[in-house]
Amino acid sequence: MNVIERIHSVYRLYPTVQTDTRNLQAGEIFFALKGPNFNGNAFVRQALDAGAAAVVVDEDPGFMDTRLFVVPDALTALQDLALEHRKTLKIPLLAITGSNGKTTTKELIHAVLSTTFRTSTTQGNLNNHIGVPLTLLSIGNDAELAVVEMGANHQKEIESYCRYALPTHGLITNCGKAHLEGFGGVEGVRKGKGELFDHLRAHGGTAFVMSDYEYLLDMSKGIGHIVSYGTHDAQVTGIAVRSTPLLEVRMTGGTAIEDIPTLLVGDYNLPNVLVAVAVGEYFGVPAEQIRSAIAGYVPSNSRSQLVHKGSNRIILDAYNANPTSMRAAIENFARQPDPSKVLVIGAMAEMGEASLAEHEGIVDLIDKYPWHDVLLVGGDFGIVQHTRRFFPDSTTARDWMSGQKWANTAFLIKGSRSMRMETVLEAFGG
């Protein structure tokens, strides 16, 4: 029995994994991971004293304990343990990746599937090289389906996740201008995200494909089983009939559902709703259950949230931003009928050499529409030429906004996670 099999034998008795001793409870397994600013090996004694069932390390702790497992690399061991567990789960696993909308799509699909099946899914944004294996290891033996979100900022990353997640089903929400620095351009994004389709193609999997996006149709060629969704020419079709600001969807084919009201802001969420319907129909969820799950989904964590503060209405979409999602949000906001609209836009991260040009492009887009006011915050907005208000960070933007008397005004607050644009919401009090 090799070391991973031995760790797995412990995991079967104590199926909870931690990577932070501050969260460790007695009877859990601790993996001593390393990073640029931390080394879990320094907390081995603390983990053992806390009652860990096993402690996996990749440095000699200098003492013996029957609960210690020494491996060449703790992160690799975590991923290998995830694979060992995944192989025991004889259930469909739907992997979700893409530039925009991954988490909202994941949450909608989870809501739909959970009406009918015991469904396990990624918690929060645990979608990276640590989060994906932790997600897999959180799937209980009683699960009937799993939905796993996969984020990536460079090529071969999705491929590595597929190695131990072994997805049977998958979807790519879209391929936009996100993480350009790591992917090396839009073609690099498509190649990187397309690694999920490569896995499905090689292993007889099923892909859910947005038929409106020609590039996804091309990327999915050769996959044995495809379920298409879109506004037309697809197995499941629907259109946005209203988005002022909450989205309402009219299903036009592939389901008995007619209209679906949602609590999501913006027609850019239409593909997310359509694929949730498509996945629900594919797995046999009753139509009324699909509709009620989508209609009842409440966005959170600064993703497409509609917030009311007195007579003001605020669209808070500050979890992340890239040129594709930024343009969609601004254009959607421009179409809203509110007479007084204010943009509060934070800079975009991980743009690499394209950063200045992409920020200039956002300024040009903003200048096409009339606004009551525009606040540009941080990053390359401080370098590109514009005539708008500029603030170095979200705190100073908040302080300026706190001194204004806002009434009967609509706001769009958006920016990359690093900009902490949700801070601006504090300007409205309570």
N, C-alpha and C positions, 0 to 999 in steps of 0.2 A: 504493500500500500504506500503510494507516494505521499508527499507532505500535503498536497491539496486534498487528496482523498481523506487523509486523517483530519484535516481541518473541517472538511465537509461532514465527517461523522460527528464532530462536536456541534457543528451548525444544525444538524438535524435535530439535536436535543435542545439547542439554545439558538433559535433562528432569528436573532436580532443582532445587527452589526452596527458598531459605532466607530467613528474616526476622530472623535473629540472626547477626551476624558471628562470634560465638564458636563457632558450629557450621558455619560456611561452609568448604567445601573447594574447591580449585581446580576450575574447570569447572562450577560451580553458578551459578544466577541469584539475585541478592540484590535483595529489595524493601525499600526504606527506608520502613518504616511508622512512623507516629506514634501516640503515646498520651499520656495525662495526665502520665506520668513518664518518657517516652523519646521520642527523635526519631532514627530510623534514618538521616536525612540527615547526621547528625554522623559517621557511620562509613563514608562513601562511599570515602574514600581507603583506609581499612583494607580494605574489601571488594575494591577493585581490586588492592591489593598482595597480597591472599591468592589472587589468580588467578581472580576471578569471571569467568564467561563474559559476563555482562551485569549491570548495576546499574540498577535502576529507581528514580528519585528524583522528588520533587515540589517541590524547592527547587533553585535555581541553585547548583551546587557551586563556581562561580567558576573552573572550568578545563574544558578539553576532553579527551574520551577517546572513542574509537570505540565503547567498550562501554557508554557512558552513554545511558540513555533518560530524557528528562525528560517527565513526564506531569502533568496537573492534580492528580491525587490517586493516590498509590501504592496505597492499598487498593482503590480502584475498578479500577485497572489490574490488580491481582492477581485480582480477581473476574472481570473481563472476559477475562483470559487463561484462567481456569478454564473459562469458557463456550466460548471458542475451541477448547480442548482437548476439552471434553465433546462438541462437535458432530462431532469426528472419531471418537468412540467409538460404534460401532453395536452397543451392548450394553444389556441391561436394567439399570436402576439402581433399586434399592429404597431408598427414603428412610424413615427411622424417626424419629418424634418422639413426645412424650408427657410427662406429668408425672413418672412413675416408671417404672423398669425399662428405659429406653432402652438403656443400655450392655449390660446383661445380655442383653437380647433381641438386640441387634446381635451380640454375641459368640456366642450360641447359633446364630443363623442363619448366621453366617459359618462356624462349625464344621461345620454340616450341609452347606452348599453347597460348601465346600472339599473335601469328600470326592469330589466329582464334577466340579467346575468350577474353573478358575483364577479365584479370587474375590478382589477387592480390597475393603478395608474401612477405615473410620475407625480410626486408631490412638489408643489412649487415649481422651481426652475432647476431641479436636479437632473440636468440634461447633458452633463459633460463627462469627462473620462472617469470622474469619481462618482458623479450622480447617477449615471446609467447603471453601473454595477450595483450600487446601493438600491436603486429602484428594483432591479431584478431580484435582489436578495430579500426585498420586502414583500414579494409575491407569495402569498400563502398557498399551501397545498390544496386548499379548497377553492381557489380561484378558477373561474371558467373562461375568462378572457383577460388579456392584459393589453394596456395601451401605454406605450413608452415613447416619450419625447426625446429626440436626439438633436442637440445643438452642435454646431461646428464652426470653426473659423479658419480651417485650413484643410487641404486635401488629405485623403487617407484616414481622416478622423471618423467619418461615418462608416467606412469600411471596417475599422477596428471595432466599433460598437457592434456591428452586425456579426462579427466573429463570435461574440459571446451572448448576444441577445437572440440570435437565430430567428429573426422575424419571419413570420409566415405571410404577413400582409403589410402593406406600407403605402404611404402617400407623401408626396412632396407638395407643400402648400403653394410654393412659388419659388422662383430664383430671381432675386432682385439685387440691388446694389448694397449688399451688406457684407461686412468683414472683408472689404476689398483689399485691405493691407495683407491679410493672410492668404486669401484665395488668389490674388493677383489679377483681379478683373472679373467681369461678369461671366466670361467663358469658364474661368476657374471655379466660380460659384456653381455653375451648372455641372461641371465635372465632379466637384466635391459632393454636392447634394445627390447627384446621380448615382453615387456609390450604393445608395439604398436600392435603387432600381436594378443595379448590377447584381446585387445579392438575390433579389427576388427572381430575376431572370435566370440565374444560375441554379436556383433551388426550387423552381416550380411554384413560386409564390404568386400572390394576388396583389395587384396595384390598383389604387383608386386614383383616377387621373382627371384633372380639370381640363375639359375638352376645349375651353376658350383659349387656353394657352398653347399655341402651336409647338412651342419648344418642349413642353411636357409630353405632348403626343409623340414627338420625335424621340425624346429620351426614353420613353416607355416601350418603344418598338421591340418586339421579340419576347416580351413578357407573356407567359402562357395565358394568364387570366387577367383581364382588365375590366374594371367597373368604371364607367365614365360618368361624370357629372358636369354641369355647366348651365349656361343660359339657353343653349340650343344644341342640337345634334349630339345628344348624350342620352344615356340610359335613365338618368335622373336629372330633371331640368327645373329651373325656377328663375324668377326675376325679382329685383327689388322694386316694390311698388311705393315705398315711402322710406325716407331717411331724414326726417326733420324734427329732431336729430336721430330718434330711435328707428332702427331698421325694421321694416315689415317685409316679409318675403311671400310671394305667391308661387306655389309649386305648380308647374305646368306639365309635368310628366314623370312617370316612373314611381308614383306613390298615390295613395288615396288622400293624402293631406292636401288641403287647399291653401289657406293663408296661415302664416306663422308670425305672430307678433313677437318681437324680441326686446330685450333690454340692452342691446348692443348699439353703440353709436356708429353711424356711417355705413354707406353702401359698400365700402371696401371689406366689410365683414360678410358679404353675400357668399363668397366661396366657402367660408368656414361653416356657414349654416348648411349649404348644399351638400358638402361632404359628410356632415353629421347625419343628414337624412339618408344619403347613399349608403353609409356604413350601417345605419340602423336597419334599412330595408334589406341589405345583404345578409345580415345576421338574423333576420326574422323578428325584429322588434315590432310590435303592433303599431300601426300608423298613429293612433291617438297618443300612445306613449312617447313616440318620437316627438310629436308636436308639443306635448306638455313639458317634456324635458328641456327642449330648446327655448320655449317661451318662458320657462321658469328660471333659466340660467341667469345669475346675477354676476356680471364681471366685477373683478376686484383687483387689488394690487396695482392700481394706476393704469389698467388696461381698458381703454374705451369706456371709461366710467363717466356717467352723467351725474354731476353734483349740483345741487341747488343751494345757493347762499343768498338768502333774502330774495330780492327781485332779480338776482343775477343767475345765469345758467353757465356752468363750466363743464367743458369736455376735458377730462383729465386722461391723457394718453401718454404718460411719461415713463413707461417701463423701458422702452428702448426706441431708437430711431435710426433710420438710414434713409438715403435719398428716395427710395421707392415708397416706404411707408410715410415719410414726411410729405411727399407730394400728394399722396392719396388723402392724407388727413387735412392738408390745407385746402385742396380742391373741394373736398366734401364740405368743409366748414364754409368755404366761399359760397356754396350753393344754398346754405341755410338762409331762411327768410328774415332773420333778426336784423332790425335796422341799425343796431350798434354792435360791432364785433371787434374784439381785440385779440391779436395773436401774441402769445408768449412762447417764443421758440428757442429752445436750447440747442447748442452745437451737437454735431454728430461725431461719434468716435469711430476709430478703426477704419478710417478712410484711406490711409496711406498717402501716396503721391497724388491721388485724385481729390484730396480733401478740399483744397482751396477752390478748385473748379466746381465741386459739388455744392459747396456753401454758396458760391456765387450763383449757381443755378437756382438754389432755393430763394435767394434774394430776388432774382429776376422773376421767379414765379409769384412771390409775394407782391411785387410791384404791378402785377397785372390786374389786381383786384383792389377795390376801395375798402379801407379799414378805418375804424375809429382811431385805432392806435396799434403800433407794432413794437414789441420788445424783443430784441435779439440778445441772447445770453451766452457768454463764454466762448472758448475755443476759437476757431477760425472766423467766427463772426466779428471778432475784434481786429481782424486783418483785412478782410475783403471790404471793398468800397460799398457803402450804403448810406442812406439818409435817415435811418431809423434810430430809435433809442437803443443804446447798447449798455449792457451791464456785464461786469466780469464774471459774475456767478449768480446762482439762483437766490442767494441770501440778500444780495444788494437789490436784485429785482423785486424780491418780496418786500423789502423795506420801502422802496419807492412806491410800490403799489399800495402799501398800507396807508400811505399819506394821501391817497386819492379818495374821492367820494364816488364809488361805483353804484350805479342803479340801472336796472333794465338793460343790462349789457350781457352779451354772450362772449365767452372766452374759450380759446383753444390753448391748452398748455401741453406742449410736447417737446421731447428732447431725449438724448441718450441717457441711459441709466446713470452714467457717471456724473451727469449734470444735476441730478437730484431735483428735477423740476417740480416734484410734488411739494417741495418747500414753499413754492409760490402760493400754494393754496392757503397757507397760514395768514396771508394778507387779508383774507376775508373773515377771519375769526372763527370761533366755535365750530 
